[in-house]
Amino acid sequence: MLNVFDACEPRPDVLAGTIQESDFAADLAQVLRGDAPPEYLDPNRFFANTYPTRGLKSLLTNVCLRLAAKPGQIGAIFRLDTQFGGGKTHALIALAHAIRSGRSMSGIAEFIDPALLPSPDVRVAAFDGENADPANGRRMSDAVRAFTPWGELAFGLRGENGYRRIEKSDVEGVAPGAETLRELIGREPCLILLDELTVYLRKTSGQAATRAAGQLTAFLQTLFNAVEGSPNAALVYTLALGKDGRALDAYAQETQQITGFIAEAESISARKATLLDPTEEDETVRVLQRRLFASVDADRAREIVTAYKALWDANKDALPGARLDDRRTDEFIAGYPLHPELIATLTTKTSTLGTFQRVRGMLRLLARTVADLWATKPADAYAIHLQHVNVGNEAIRQEIVTRLNQQVLVPAIKAEVAAHAGDTPALAQQIDATNYRGLPPYASYVARTVLMHTLAYNDALRGLNAEELRYAIASPGTDVSFIDDARKRFVADSAYLDDRPNVPLRFLAEANLTQIIRRQEQNTDPGEARAQLNDRIRQLFAGPSLTLIPFAAGPHDVPDDAGDGKPFLVLLNFDAAEIAPDRVEIPEIIERIYLHKGAANDWRHNRNNVVFLVADASLVEAMRRNMVRHLALEALKSPDKLRDLADYQVKKLQELAERSKHELAVAIQQAYRHVFYPTRNRVEGAKCDLGHTAIDNQTASDRPGDGQRQVVMQLQSIGKLRLPTDAPDSPAYIKDRTPLKKGQITTAALRAEFRGDPALSMLVGDDVFLRGIRLGIDQGEYVYRSGDLVMGKGDPQAQIKIDEQSFVLTSVYARENGIWPRPAATNVPSQPTRSASQPQPTPLPTTARSPFQVSDVLKVALTRVFEDAAHKNVAAVAALHIRPFDGADVLKLMSIVGSVPNATKTVELDVDYETTEGSSATVNFRGALEDALPVKDFAEPQLRAASDRTVAAKYTLTFAPPLALAGDGPAKLIERLTRLTSTAAEVTLIAHET
């Protein structure tokens, strides 16, 4: 798409940045004297840079009609009345050039009908208050120095002879009479120009000022009468009035005296003068466009503005509502490349500053902006916006700071918008470097736009809202969402934006609450911050499930005993160890603590009873900053500090202080996110059995203030930690993973296995351990014996003790040793047989060989039973029994088993659960797997909502035809069964006998 550099060509002096101060300061006296800059002295060049405003064309036409004494004239006296920089002096120079040289200029028809131009013998006399010297006299020739307006005009009208006629009046400062003025004017065409009269008055002092004002009033009254009485004479004078009708002067001194004089002059002349505004506000943009650009391609401009219109329509809900008479598109095309918001801001806001000279001030500022923009040529520039007024450019900075007298904003500009070269980057520049690398500098655009909207005299005009900001910045090269993002980031960190509630975005001369907080942060004692942070970390990670060992320095800080039955949570100081977010390695201090105990570095026994928590290296600094900020906010709440704050700041401070508690908790929990836990699946390259998991930052943010809970939940989610309310591990799994597989083990030794073996779950307390033994008894896997007490499946529940005299036996061991079932007593009725209504176990196919059985991770168990069977020369498999150990995988495996082809699938399913309200239910199913699917669909949501649950199943696959061990059949079956799960299970293979 075309951009501004394709559609526009700046004037050479603008593009080169060679415009001098004098090029912006029109000087009537210099033009008439012949020593003005070329931009003003050369008539052709002057008019080429001038836009034909309605006021200028009206002035030229009516003055020329008067000088030629032609019909249609509307008066003899004209007053150019507008504020400083509004084009008054420019209009007088245009008038002088048209009278003197208009007939020889090819482009004059754009401004006036050439037929109306008078003959070149029109006398032009002018008084320019800027060049007047009432104390020493202004040099008119080698022999003449004039002290008053009438002295200079007399010389301009009649040369030295004319001056001698009123010399005494000039020297004594006494206004000449009407007859004398009529004599000087004569009957020939005559144009009298009066400029900057108020400046002349400012140059008088003491008693002379009062007298000069009175004499000037008398002189004007006499002059007006003389001009009106001369048919070929015209008078044009200027008054610099602000929008409120009050006089403004370039020096801003003795305002009261000058204002009084202006009011008196108005009372004399208003009824006789024709009032004209050389440049009306709607023409300002065309004046600027004409002076700044040598050419603007209208077709390309229209194409670009059409793209803006499409952008405005697409984002109309995010932009200010358009007026009913919305003419933005037409105005944009007419004034392209100057964005409507740029012109509106300069016209309605910047122009209210007493030191801003409307058109002249805009030209000066925009000429420097155009030069800077064309020097850098950003790819996103499709027009000239407020954000292109780059205060990083020293010339533009000085224009705002010095010319507009905005020194009070220097701290804000330097700290927030654009820093001096070599200084620390300003806030906007830092945000751009961090967040918008490779994109337009959105934060700088936001800051510059807010700055320009801050430059207004009236407080009600300063600033803009979010919708106006989007409209001011949005272009085909920017994204509205990025504008909003940059605004939020800038507002959050700005120290100079007005922070009062419900105020627009605008800069303040003094630091806001953000800066006050920042200064307090700088004064916060680092040692105090560290101590407070450590205390807060201790509080956050203390809890009921794990015994916290804060800031352990070595093995001697971490006990190797059972303690109160809860595992130890060893929290490392963030200065002692941290984990890089992109590279997980076990710190050396953690390895030492895990492997050793005590000061003598003896070997640790209870290695499955300790978990480590370590901070993330990339988040430690944020945690520190939040601690410092919290302490600073708390310090500012002291009564002596609150007295210095406004009420709205006190309220906001209280809110920030309260919020900082939450933010600190979140920052700590997000930093302490790395968990190392005992497992055989150790971290790659580790020297000990420790695995790694990380707490998700979002999870940490959801529940700030309970850090240990996040650790516990993470360990539960990976199946490592069992709370007292959790379901125990499968009894068969525990049997195969501990010395219990030999037949028996004491309950104390079995519990010690859980605390020492990283392959087992970590248990919080003994409740889940005892429930695991009881579950094994109920399932017929275990028999419990303590002294004379023997408890097996179906027996009434008795207390299970954890000591060296109580044993857990496998049912096989108990049966082989005659311990269980109990021998039948003489004359004791036999046990009742199973009723027909009770579920019957699935019978195993009759085989001549013993079944092959392995308990391990499912993939390993399947692989091993197939290998064992093949080694025993088994040719084919008649059936497989799969009994998963982990209750969480029992139901998940049902769909997987159901997908196996060429097999009959049955299942024995036992589900027990207790609701949160204390209700309980038991579901037992024996039969075809397909018929079990509705049971699964019913059970899953019940189990998720249950407070306590037990799930056990045995899946049987009977193959018809039998599954041949030769070929790829077993491998395909293993892949199908383990593709979606890695559960541990007991697998039994029944060989097919031919």
N, C-alpha and C positions, 0 to 999 in steps of 0.2 A: 504494500500500500504506500501511496505517496505520503511524504511527511513535510514538515514546514520548510525544510531545506530544499525540497524539490519545487515548492510553489512560490518562494519569495527570494528576492535578492536585495539585501540591505544596501543603502547608499555607501559609497566607498569610505567616506570619513567615519561613518558609524561602524562599518565592518572592521576598519583598521584601528578603531578606538582612538582616533586622533582629534576628536572634537574637543575644543578647548572650552574653558569656562566662559570666555567671551562669546562663544558661538551660541550660548544659551541666554545671554544677557543682552537683549536688544538695547542699543544706545542711540537715541534719535540724534543727539548732538554730533556723535561721531559720524553718522551717515551724512548729515548735512555738511559737515566739515570735510568729509572725504577721506577719513582715516579709520574707518570701521573695518572689521574683518570681512573677507571676501563674501562670506555667506550673507551678509547684510548689505555690503556696499555695491555689489554687482546686481543690477535690477533683474536680469534674466535668471541668475542663480537664485536670487531671493524669491522670485515668484515660482520658480520650479520647486522649491522646498515648501511652498505655502499652499494650503488647501483653501479653496474659495468658499468660505463660510457665508451663511446668509447675512450675518451682520457686516462682514467685510464688504461684500458686494453692495449692500445697501448704503454703506458709508461712502464708497467710491462713487456710486451713481448719484447720490444726493448732493455730495460736495461738488462734483463736477457740474451738475445742473445749476447749482448756485453760482459757481465761478463763471459759467458761460451765460448767466442770466437767462436761462431757458425755462420754458413752462414746465410745470410738474415738480418744481422744487418744493420742499416741505419746511425749510427753515434755513437760517444762517448760522445757527449755533448748535453744535452737537457735543453731547457728553458721552464719553465711553466709560461705562460704569460697570466694573466687575472686580473681582478680588485680585490679589497679586498673582501674576503669572497667567492671567486670563487672556492675554493677547492685546492689551491696550497699546503698548508701545509698538508692538509688531504692526498693528493696524495703522498707526501714524506713519511708520516707515513706508508701509505699502502705499499710503496716500501720497507721500512725498515722491516716491519713485514713479507712481502713475502720472502725477502732474508733470514731473520733469521729463520722463523718458518713455511714457506709455505709448506714444505714437510710433516709436521705433521698435517695440517689442512684439514678437510674433505670437506669444501666448497670452497677450493681455485680454483677448476676447473671452477667456474663461472667467474673468473677474468683472469686466465692464464692457459695454458696447463701445468699441473704439470711436464711434461717431460722437460720443458724449465727451470725449477727452478735450480739454481746453487747449488753446495754443500754448506753446512752450514758454511764453513770456510771463507766465503767472509768477508773481513774487511769492516766495515761501519764507516765512519768518517763524522761528520756533524758540520756545524756552523749555529747557530740560532741567528740572530741579535736581537731578542726580549730579549734573555737572556745574550747577550754580555755586558761586563762592561769595556769599553776602558779606563776608568780612574783608577779604582781600581783593575782590573783584575778579571776574572771569575775563581772560584775555580774548578780545574779539578781533583785534589787529595790533600791529606794533604800537599804534597810538591810542588805542581804546581799551579800557577795562570796564566792564559793566558789573554793577552790584545788585541790581534788581531785575525782576521780570520785564518791567517796562524799558529798562536800559537795553537789555538784550534784544527785545522785539524791535525797538527803534533802530538799532543797528541792522537787524535782519531785514527790515522794510526799506530803509533808505540809506544804508551804509553809514559812513562816518558822519556825514552831514545830518542824517536823521538822529544819530546819537547826540550830536552837539545840541540839537534842538531841545532835548530833555535832559541834558547832562546834569544840571543842578538838581532836578528831581531824582535822578539816579543816585547821585552822591549823597544827598540828604535823606534818601529813602522815603520821599513824599510822592504819592501817586500824581501823575499829570492829569490835566483837565481833559474834558471830552473834546474840546476844539482842537487841542494839540494832537490827540489820538486820531481824529478824523483827518487832520492834515497829514499825518504820517501814513495813514492807510491810502488816502487819495482815491482816484476813480478807476485805476487799473485793477485787473483781477488780482486778488490777494488772498493767500491762505495763511492763517495763523494757527500754530500748534502749541498747546500748553500741556506739558507732561510732568508728572511727579511734583505737583505743587506742594503736597504735604511734606515731601522730603526737603524742599526749600525752607519751609517753616521750621523744620526740625533743626536746620543748621543755624538759625538765629538763636540768640541766647539772652537771658536777663531781660532788661527793660525793652531791648530791641525786638524781642520776640513778640511781645504784646503789640508794639507799634507796627511791626511788620505785618502781623495778622490783620490789624485794622486797615492799614494802607492797601494790603492786597485785596481785601474785600472791596474797598472803594475803587481800586483800579479795575477789578473785574466788572463791577457794575458799570463803570464808564466805558470799558472796552466793549462789553456786550452791546451797549447802546450804539457805540460808534460802528460796530460791525453790521448791526441790523440796519443801520442807516446808510450803509454802502452796498449798492446792488450787486457788485461783483466780489464782495468779500465774504469769506467763510471762516468760522472759528471752530476748532475741535480741541476739547480739553479732556483730561482723564481724571478720574477719582478712584482710588483703590478702596473699595468697600467690601466687607465680608458679606456672607449670606444673611446675617442679621441686620444689615444696614449700617453697621458701625465701621468707622474708618480703621484701616490697618496700615502701618508703615513698616518699612524694612528694618527699622531699628527698634521698634516696640518700646519707645520712650516718649515721655510727655504726651501720653495717649489722650489724657483728658483735654489738654489744650487743643490738640489737633482735631479731636472729635468735635469739640465746640466750634472750631473754625469751619469744619466740613458742614455742620448743621447750618451755620450762618451763610455759607456759600450756597447751600441748597435753597435757602429761603430767598436768595437774590436771583438765582438763575433757573430754578426748576421750571418756572412757567414759560421760559423763553427757549430752553435747550431741548433738543430732540435727543432722547435717551436711546443709546444703542449698546448691545452686548456684542463685541467682536466675535466671540466664540461661545455659542450656546452649548449646554452640556451634551446634547445629543450629537454635536458635531466634533466633540473633542477627539473621539477615536479616529475620525478621518484626518484631522490635523496631524495627529501623531503618526498615522500610517503614511501620510504624504512626506513627512520630514524624515522618517526612519528608513523607508524602503524606496529603492529606485524602481522596482517593479514587483507586482503581485499578479500571478497568473490567475485570472478570475475563474476559469474552468476548473483548474486544479483546486483552487480554494473551495469552490462549491462541492467538489467531490469529497474533500476532507471534511467539510462541515456536515455533509450528508452522513458521513460515518459517525460524527459526534451525535447527530440527531438520532440515529439508530441506537447508539449507546444510551442516550438519555431515555429513550422510549423503553429499552429493555430493562433499565434499572429505575423506572419511575417511582417505584415504591420506596427506594432507598435515597431518592434525591428530593430536594424541595419541590413542592407542588408548583406547577407552572401557573402564571397569571391567566385570566380569561383572555386577555389580549396579548398572549405570549408571542413576542417577536424576536426571541433569542436567536433563532436560526437566521432570520433576515439581518439582524444586527451583527451577528457573527460574520456572515458573508461580507457585509459592507465594510466591516472593520478588520477582516482577517489580515494578519495572523494573530491579532490581539484578542484573547479570550474575553467574552463578555464579563466574566467575574473579575478579571484583572482590571478592566476599565471601571466597572461599578465600584470596586473597592477603592481605587485611587480617587474616583470622583466623589463618592459619598462619605468616605472615611478619612483617607489620608489628606484630602483637601481641606478638612476642618482644622488641621494644624495651622497655627498662625504663621509658621515658618515655611509652609509649603505653597509654592507659587504655581497654581493650578496647571495650565498647559506647559509652562516653562519647566516646572518641577517634574512633571511627568516625562517630558522629553529628556531631561537630564538623567533621570533614573532608568528609563527604558532604553536609552542609547547605550548605556553601560551594560544593561541586561542583554540586549541583542548581541553586542560584541562578545560578551562572555558565552552566550549560548552558541553562537556560530564558531567560537574557538573550540568548544568541547563537543558539539554536535551529538548529543545523546540520542540514541536510537528511538526512544519513546516520545520524542518531541514532535507533535503534530500541530501544535499551535503554541503561542507564548502564554503561559499560565503564571499565576502568582508564585508557584514553586520555582520558577526559573529566575526570580529575583534572588540571586545567590549571594548571600551575605558573606560567603566564604571568599568572594572576590573583594579585595581591599577597596577598590574604587566604589563598589556598591555599598560596602559596609560604611565607608566614610560618608556617603550620600545620606544614609539613614541616621547614622550617629551624629555627625557634625552638621550637615545641611538642615536636617529636620530636628536638630537639637534633642536627640533621644539618647543622651549619654546615660540616663538612668537605666536603660535596657542593656547596657554593655555587659554586665555580669550574666544576664540571662542568655544573651546571644552567644557569648563565649562558652558558657557551660552547657547550653542545650542545643543550639542551632549549628554553629560552625566555629571551631576553635581557630586561633591563629596558627600559621604554619609552624611546626615544631612543638606545639603545645599538646597536652593530652587531648585526644579527640573529644568533641562535644557528644552529649548524650545521643543525639540523632545519628551522628556518624558511627558511634559504637553499635547502636541497634542495627544499622544498615550492614556493617561489617560482619555482625554475628548472624543475622537472620535473612538478609536479602542479597547475599553475594551472588553476582551474576544477574541480578534483577535491577529494575530502577530503584534508586535510593528512597524508598517509600517513607522512611522515618524523617529524612531530611525534607522531603516534600511536605510532610505534615507540619514540621517545625517552621519552615519558611512561610507556609500559608498562614499559620496561626500568628506568626510575627507580623505579617503585613496587615492582618485584620486587627492587630493590637494598636496599630498606628492611627489613632483617632483622638480628637480633643475631648469629645463628649464620652463619658463613661458608658452610656447606654449603647454607643456605637461599637465599642471595642469587643472583638471576639466573634466567634461563629460557632454554630452547633455541628453535630456529626453529619447531618444531611448536607449542610452547606459546604462542609469540608470535602465530602465525596464529590460534590458537583464541581468545586473549584479545581480539584486534582484530576478527576476522571478524564481519560482520553483513550483513543484506540490502542495506545501503547501501555496502559496500566490496567490493573484488575481491582475492582471495587472491594473485593474481599481482602486483598493485601492492604488497601488503604485503611480499612477498619482494623486489621491486625496491627498495623504500624501505629495507628492512633491509640489503641489500647495499651500497647507496650510503652509508648511515649508518655502517656498520661500516668501510667503506673509508677514510672521512675522519675518523672519530672520534678525538679526542685523549684521551678519558677512559674509553673502554671497556676492560675487562680484556683485554689482548692476549696472555695466556698461552695456549698450545695446549690445546685440549680443555676449555675452561672455558665456562660459560654466558655469555649476554649480561648484563653488569652493569657499573655504573659504579664507577670507582675515585676515591679522594680525590686521588691524585697523577696527573700526566700520564703517559700510556703512551708507548710507543716512537714512535707517530705524532706526538705533541706534541714529543718530543725531536728528531725529524727536522725538524719544522716550525721549531723554534727555530734549528736549525743552518742551515736554508735562509735564514732571516732574516739570519743572520750571514755568509752567503756574499757575497764581494766581487763586485759587478756587473761590474766590468772583467774580473776573472778568468773569470767565467761567459761573457762575450761572447767572449773570446779562445779559450777552450776549445771553445765552440760553433762558432766559425769553423773551428778545426782539424778538428773532427769532420765538419763539412760537406765540407771539402776531401777528407778520407779517403773519405767515402761515395761521392762522385761522381767520383773518379778511376777510371780503368778502361782496358782495352786497346783499345776500339773508337773512342773519341773522345778528342781532346786537350783536357783540362780547362783552362779559363781562369777561375780563381776570382776572384770579386768585382771584375770589370772596372769601371773607373771611367769609361771613354770609349773612343773608337776607337783611341787610341794603345796600349791594352792588348791589342788583338786583331790578330794578324798577318794579312796578306792574301796569304800565300804558301801553297804546297802543303804545306809542313812535311814530315811523314813520311807523307803520303798519307791521314791521318785527318782527318775534319772536326773543327772546333772546337766544343766545348761551352762556351758562355759562361754562367757562373753569376753572377747578380746578387745582391749583398748584400741581405738582407731589409730593411735600413734604406734602401737606395737605391731599391728598386722592389718593389712587391707588387701582386697582382691581387685585386680584389674578387670573391668567389665568384659573385655574381649579375650582374656586368657586366665583360666582357672588353674591355679597351682596351690597345693597345700602348703601354707607357711610352716617354716621349720619349728616354730614354737608349738604349733598344734600337733605336729608329729611327736614331739618330745612328751607333751602332756598325755597324748593318747597311748603311747607305748610305755610310759614310766609313771612312777608314783613316788612321792616323798622327796626329801632332799638328797637321798643317796641314789636316786634314779633306779630303784628296784623296778622289776617288771610289773605293769598294771595287770590285774586279773579281770576286773569288771569292765572290760572295754566296750561291751554292748550297753553300757549304762551312762554314756557320756556323749553329749552333742555340743558342737561348737558353732558359735555365731560370730560372723566377721563382717566388717563394714565394706561397702563398695568404694573403691578409690575415687571414682568420679563424682560421688555424692557426699563425700565428707565435708567439702568446703561449703556446700549449701546448708548442711546441718549446722556448721559453725556459725554461718551468717544468720541463720534463723535464731540461734541462741543469743547472739549479740543484739539483734533487732528486738527480741523479746525483753532483754534486760534494759535496753535503751527506752523502750516504751514504758516499762514499769517505772524507770527513773523519772521520766517526764510527768508521771502522774502525781509526783510530790506537790504539796500545796504551793511551795515557792516557785515551782516551774509553771504550774497551771495559771498563776496570776498573770503571766506574760502572754497568755494565749487568748484569742477571741473565743466567744462561746461556742461557735460552730467548730472551732479547732479542738476545744476540750471534748466535745461530743465525739468527734471523729477519732480523737486520740483514744478515748475509752473503747470505741469499737475496734480499733486497730490492735490495742493491747489484748483484748479478749480473743480476737482472731489469731493473734500471734501464738497463743497457747496451742491452738489446733494445728497451725502451720508448723510449729516446732515439733509436735508429736509426729506429724506426717513425715517431716524431714528426717527425724531420727529413725523411724521405722523403714523408710525407703532406703536410708543409708545402710542399716543393718539388715541386709537381705540375703547374705550368703550363709547357708547352713551346710555343715559337714557332719555326716552321720555314719555310724558303723555299718559296713556292708562288705560282702565278698566282691561286689562289683565296684572296685576301687577306682578313684580318679586316675586317668591315664598318667603313667609316670610316677605315681605315688609309691611310697615305701611302706605304707601301712593300709589296713583295710578301712578306708574312709571314702565315702561317696560324697557327691555334691548335689545340692538342689538350691534353687533361688526362689525367694518369695517375690511374686509379681508386684510391681509398684502400685498398680491399681488396687490390688487386694490390701496392701498396706495402708492406702489412703482411705479405704472404706471404713476401717475401724481404728482410727487413731486413739492412742491411749492404752491399748492392750497389746503390747508387742509380743508377749509370750504366746498369746492366743494365736497370732499369725504363724509363729514357729510350730506350734502344736498342730495347727490345721495343715501346714505344709507337710509335716512328717506323716500325718494321717493319710493325706492324699496319695502319698507314694507307698502306703502300706507298711510303713516302718514302725509306727507308734500305735500302741493300743491303750486307750483310756479305760477306766473301770466300766464305763457304759458300752464299750465296743464289744463286738463279737470276738470270741477267741479264735485262734488259728485251728485249722482242721486237726483233730486228734491223730489221724493217720500221718499227716504231714509232720507233726511234732515227733511222733514215734520214729519216723525215718530220719529225722534231722538231729536226733539226740541219742545218747547211750541207751535210751529206753528200748531201742531196736534190739538190744541184746536180751531183753526179757523183763528186766525190772530196774528201777532206780528209786532212790529215796526222794521224797517230795522236796526236801531241802536242796538236794543235788540238782534236781530238775529245774527248780527256780534259779539256781546258780548258773545253769546253762543259759537261761534267758539273759542273764546279766553279763555273761562272758562271751557268748558266741555271736559275732556280727551277722551271721546268716539268719538269726532269729529276730522276731519282733522285740521291740523295747516295750516293757510293761510298766504302766504307772500304777503302783500299788499291787496288792495280791488278788484283788477281786477277779480280774479277768483271767489270771492264772488258775484260780480255783474253779472258775466256771469252765475253763478248758478241760480240766481233769474230769469234772462232772459230766461234761458233754461226751468225753471219751467213754465214760462208764455207760451213759445212756445209749450210745451207739454200739456198744458191745466191743469197743476197741480196747478199753482198759478195764482193769480190776484194781480196786483199792484195798490195801491191807494195812492195818495198824494194830499191832498186838493180836488179840483174838478176833478183832473186827475184820470181816471180809465183806466188801460191797461190790456187787456186780450189776449187770443190766437187769432192771426190773425190781431191784431191792429198794426199800424205803431209803430216802436220803438221810445220810448221817454226816456229822461234822468231819471235814477233811482237814487234817493237821499238816503243817509244814515243819517237819523236823527230820532228824536222822533215823527215827524209829518207824516212820510211816513210809509206805512204798506205793509206787504206781507200777503195775504189772501189765504186760500185754495180755490179751485174752488167750493168745496161743500159748504163751508161757504158763499162764495160770491153768489152762486145760492140761497141758503136758505134765505139769507137776501136781495134778490132782487138787489144785486149790479152788478152782471154779470150773464148772458148776460144782456145788457142794455135793458130796456123796449122799445118796438117798438114805434117809434114816429108816430103821426097821419099824414096821407098823405105822409108818407115816404115810398118809395119802400122797400119791404122786401129784406132781404139778399139773395143772389143767393144760390140756393141749390147745394149740392155737385154733380159734374158731374159724369157721369158713368165711366169716365176714372180714377177718383181719387180712391186710395185704400180705401176699405171699412173695417171697424173694424170687427173682428170676432164676430159674434153674440153669446151671451151666451145662453146655453140651458134654455128653459123655465122651471122654478121651482116655487113651491108655497112658498118656504122658502127663506129668505134673504140669500145671499152668506156669507160664513165665510171667514174673511180676517185678516191676521197677517203679519206685517213687522218686520223682524229680520234677524239674521244669518239664512241662508237657512235651516239648520237642525232644528233649534229652531222653525222657522216659520212653517215648515211642521209638526213637532210634535204637535205644538199647534193647528193648524187648524184641524188636525185629532182628537185631544182630544176634542176640542170645538164641532165638529160635532157629535162625539159619545155621548157627554154629552147631546146634543139636540135630542138624539134618532135617529140620521140619520143612516140608515142601510148600505148605499152604496154611493159611490162617482161617480157622472156622469162626472165631468170634474175638472181639475186643471188649474189655470192660474198662471204662474210664471213670475214675472217681476224683473230681477236682477238690483240692484242699481249701482254696480261698472262696469263702461264701460269695464274694463280690463277682466271681467269674462263673458261678454255678449256672445261673440262668442265661448268661451271655453265651455259654457253650452249647445251649440247646439248639439254637438256630444253626450253628456251625455243624454240629453232628447231624442235624436233619438234612443237610445238603449233600451228605455222602451218598454216592450212587451205588447200586448193586448190593444193598445191605438192608436188612430189617433192623429198625431202630426201636429200642424200648428204653424206658427210664424208670428208675425208682427215685422219687422226689419226696423230701421231707422238709416242710417249711413251718417254723414256729416264730411267732412275733408277738410283741406286746406294744400296744398303742400308748401314746403320751397320756391318755386318760386312764391307763391301768387295765384296759381290756386286753384279752389274749386270744390267739387263735392258732390252731394246728391244722396243717393240710398235708395229707399223705396220698401219694399217687403211685400206682404201679400199673404200667401198661405201655401201649404204643406211644412213641414220642409224638406223633402227629396229634393224638388226643390230649397230650399234655400242654399243647400250645395255649389253649384258653386259660389253663391254670397259670401258666407263666404270665400271660397278659394281666390276669387278676392280681397276681402276687407282687409284681414289680412295683406298682405305685404304693401298695400297702407297706412294703419293706422300706421304701424310701422315706415314708412318713413315720415309721415305727421308732420307738425309743429303744427297743431291744429286739434282736432278730437272730435266728439261726437258720441256715439254709444248707442242706446236704443233698447230694444226688449221686447216682451211679448210672452211667449211660452204657448200654450194651449194643454193639453192632454185630449182627450175625450175617456173615457173607454167603450169598448164594449167587453164583458159584463161589467156592472158597477163594480167598485172596492169595494169589501166588506170590511167594517171597522172591522168586526170580523175576527179573524185569524191573520196570519203573513204578509198579503199582504201589508199593509201600512209600516211596518217596513222594508220589503225588498225594497219597492219603495224609502223610505228615504235613505237607505244605498246606493242604486244605484245612486241616484241623488247627494249625498254629498260625495261620495268616493274620488273624485278628486278635489273638490273645497269647500271652506268655505265662499263663497260670501254672502253678505247680499241681501235680496230680499223681495218683496211683494208677498205673496202667497194667492190666492183666491180659495176656495173650493166650488164647485157647487154640492149640494146634488142631488141624484137620487130619484125621486118621483115615488112611485109604484102606 
